[in-house]
Amino acid sequence: MKSKKGNMGIAIIAAIFVFIVGISMVNIFMPEVTSFREDMDCGNAEEISDATKLVCLVGGISIPMWIITITSIALGGIIIRIAIK
């Protein structure tokens, strides 16, 4: 039977690992999002259609959503380790 302190340490180390790997993936995604926005001409809001504006919005929000997802997974791992004995 492990102590709760040991579980917490392992959870924190695992969460830090997941967070670092997830945030380092942002460097891989960022150039792709930038080229996507340039190819879709997202900077020219007056001349693109409403559907293209929506696609630009979804493409632009992908990086913040990735960061929120990674943070949620890391924090969820810590909370699960605390809740389960």
Buried (B, 14 or more C-beta within 10 A) or exposed (E): EEEEEEBEEBBBEBBEEBBEEBBEEBEEEEEEBEEBBEEBEBEEEEEBEEEBEEBBEEBBEBBEEBBEEBBEEBEEBBEEBEEEE
